[in-house]
Amino acid sequence: MADQLIRATAADGGIRAVGVITTRLTEAARMRHRLSYVATAALGRTMAGGLLLASNMKQPQSRVNIRFNGDGPLGGILVDAGLDGTVRGYVDHPEIELPPNALGKLDVGGAVGHSGYLYVVRDVGYGYPYSSTVEIVSGEVGDDLSHYLVTSEQTPSALLLGVFVGAEGVTAAGGLLLQVMPKAERDEALISLLESRVGALKGFTPLLQAGKTLPQIFEELLGDLDLQILPESQMVQFHCGCTFQRVLGALKMLGEDELQDMIEKDDGAEATCHFCGQVYQASSEELAQLIGDLRREKQEARS
């Protein structure tokens, strides 16, 4: 099943629903970063969550930045997701592995940590980005992003995220976001019904493993509530916009002395993109060119 995002409404526009399948892009991240099982689950859930949060933005260039800074051994998680369906991310310690939790599942909460902070930055494509900070409530990612939506955006929300990874890699990953819109926020019966149906689910990945498609999942949850599935499905993918030219630009910011030191000691420079793991090599000649550019710029500034 292709990685994709689908939107829908229900209850005469009182409920907004978004579903995303991220199996292939989560596997791509696992391979790029050589992630352990629990790191794959943590990053995969956060990437799916990022795509779901970005899905309600307006400008084509809008993006959401999610950062977990917990007290667990995994360290930080950083994910960047866009309305255009692209997402990238990494964890500080991709090799960390933990025993299963009390339920026999991957201990994402233990890896991320049960205390710390979740930072969410929304770049709407113009002006200053909007940033919010909330405390981590469980480290399970889905609970924490739901907490963010309720406390920072004051939107009653249910968020299901899941990643199933085994010896053969990632075989199911994605998420589901259900939100009660302002026109229905006072409909307590509708909110209670929605909570009971979401609470009856045993997770998101079991639905995918059972062969359910996103429209089928929506139909089972909201089919009797005037469900309207938008006809356009959006492809989503792991994508990083790093380039060699951007790397050279970053190296240039180090200044002449540091660049000269790299030439003399290392005969060049090596840079690795944290988001995608791509390794870039800059030769001593290319570093010398940067030094020349810096000197010319200084001369022009003086004249």
N, C-alpha and C positions, 0 to 999 in steps of 0.2 A: 504494500500500500504506500503510495507516494506521500511524502511530507507535504502537508497542506493545512490551511486555516480556513474555517468556515464560520460565518456569522448567521445569527438568527434572532428573531424576536418572538415573544409570546405574551399572552394575557393583554391583548390589544396594545402592545407596546410597553406594557408595564414591566416586562422582563427582557433583559438583553442577555443573549447567550453567545459564547464564542468557544469553539473547539479547535484544537490544533494537534496534529500528529507530527512528531519530531524524531522518529526512530532513526532515520538515516543520518540526519545532522548530528544527533547525539553520538552515533557510532563514529562519525567523522571526527568529532571532538575527542572521543576516547582514544582513537588511533593517533591523532596529532599530538596529544599531550601525554600519551601512555598512561592513562588514568587507571587507578585501581577500581575495583567494583564499587566501593562506597563513594569514591570521588566521582565516578561516572554518574551515579545516581544523583549526587548533590548538584553537580554542574548541569546535568540534563534537566532536572526539575527547574533549576533557576533559568535556564535558557527558554524552556517552554513558558514559564511564568513571565519572562520578559516579553516574549512575542504576544502573549495574551494582554498584558498591560499596554503594549504599544498599539494594539488593534483598535482602540477607541480614539486615537489621535486623528488630527485633521490634515495637517500639512504633509505632503509627500516625504519631506526630509525629516520628519519628526522621529525622535529616538528616545528610548528609555535606558537609563543606566542603573543597574542594580548591584549593590555591594553588600555582602554579608561580612561582618567583622565579629566573629564569635570567639569563644574561649576554647573551642575544640581543636584537636590536632591537625585538622585539615587547613587551618589558617583562614585567610580571606577567600571569598569567591567574588569575582567581578564578571558581570555580563552586560553586554551592549546589544540592544535589540531595536529594530526599526519598523516603522509602519510599512516599509517596502518588503518586509518578509525576511530580511537578513538578520542574522544573530551571530555573535561570537562571544567567547568567554574563556576564563581559566580559573584554576584554583592554585593557591600558594604551594601546597604540598600534595601533588598528584599521586604520590606513591603510598600515601597513608591507607592502611587497611585495618578494619576493626571486626571483631566477632559479631555475629548477628545479635539483634536486640531481643528482648523478652518475647516478642511475637515471632521470632525466627526470620525477621526481615533485615535488610541492610540497615545498619544503624547510622542513618544520615544525621539524626539529631545529635548523636554522640560525636560524630565527626565535625559537624559545624559548631556545636556547642549550645548549651542551654541558656546562656546569657551572653550579652553583647549587644550590638546594634546593627540594624538594617538601614541602609541609606538608599533612597530612590531619588533619582534626578530625571525630570522630564524636560527634554529639549523640544519645544513645540515648533522650532524652525525659525523663530524670530524673537527678538528681545532676550531677556535673561531667562535661563532655565529655572524651572521650579524644583526645589529640593525639599525632601522630607526625611526625618530621622525618627525611627521608632525602635523600641527595645525588642530584641529577639524573644519570642515566647516559647519556642520549642526547638528550633534549629531544623525542623523538618521541611522547611522552605515554604510549602503550601500554607501551613498555619500562619507563618510569619507574614507572607504576602497578603493573606486575608486580613490579618490584624492591621496591616498598613492601610488597606483599602477602607476599612471601617473607621479607623482613627484619624487618618490624614485626609482622606477624600470623602469621608462621611457617606459612603455608599455601601448599603447592606450587600454583602457578596459571599458567594460560596466558590471556593477554588479547589479543584482536584488536580494534582500533578503526580505523574508516575513514570518510573523508568525500570524496565526489567532487563537485567544484564546477566549473562551467564558465560560459560566457557567459550561459546561461539560468538560472543559479542552482544550488542544491544539488539533485542528482538521486538521490543515494544516500548514506546515512549510518547509522551504528549500530555495534554491537560485540557481542562474544561473550566470555563469561568461563567458563572451565572450571577447577574446583578439585578437588583430591584431598582427600577428607575424612579425618579422623583414623583411621577404621577401615581405610583402605586405604593409609595413608602408607608402610607397609613393603612394599607390593606393588610391587617394582621392575619387574616385567614389565608391569604395568598402567600405571605411570608412563611407562615407555619407549614403550609403544604409543601412549599419548595424545600424548606429545611428537612422535613421528614423524608422526602424523596432522595435528596442528596445524602442524608444520613444512612439510608438503606443501602447505598452503594458500597461495595467492598474495595473501592479504588478505581483508578482509571485504566491502568494497564490490563487488568483482567478482562475488561470489556474488549480491548483490542485483541488480546490473545484468543478471545472467544469468536473472533472474526467480525465483530461489530464495526460498522462504518460510522463516521461522525453523524451523518443524517439519521441513521438508525438509533444512535445514542440519544440524539435530540428528540426523536419521535417517542422513545420510551419514557423520557423524562417529562416532555412538555407537549406531547401530541394532542392531549385533550384540552389544551389551554390556548387554542387558536395559534398554533405554531406556524411561523412564517420563516422558512429557510431562504436566505438570500441566494440567488442563483450562482453568483460568482464565487468560486473557490480560489484561494490565493496560495501559490506555491511558496514554501519557506525553505531556507537553506542556511548552512553554516558558511559565512563569508566574511573575510577580513579585507579591509581596504588598504592594508600596508603595501608599500612599494619600495623599490630600491632608492628612488629619488627622495622619498620621505625619510628613509634611513640616513641618507647623506645630509639632508637638512638637519636632522637631529644631531649628527656628528659635528656638523659645522658649529652648532651652538656651544660645543665644548671649548672652543677657542683655540688659538694658535699653539700655545704651549702644550696642551693636552694632545692635540693632533700630532705635533712633532714628536712627542714622547711615544706615541703609538707607532709611528714610522720607525723610530730608532730601536725600540724594544721588541715590537711584534711584527714589523714589516707589513703593517696593514691593520685592519680592525675587523672584528666579527660581531654582529648584532643579531639577537634573536627576538622576534616579535612575541610578547607574552600572550597575546590573544590567540594566535594561530600556530605558533611554534616554528614559523618559517625562519630559516637562518640566512643571513645576508653577509657576504664577504666584500669588504672594501680594500682595494690594493693600496700600496704605499703611494703609487702615482695618483690615485684618486684622492687620497688624503692630502697630498701635496697640492692638488688642484684646489681643494677647499681652502688651504692656507693662502694660496694666491688670491682667491676670491675675497677672503677676509682682509687681506692687505690692501687690495684695490678699493674695497668699500671704505676702509679707514682713510685712504688718501682722498677719495671723493668727498668724504664728510668734512675733511679739513679745508678743502678748496672752495 
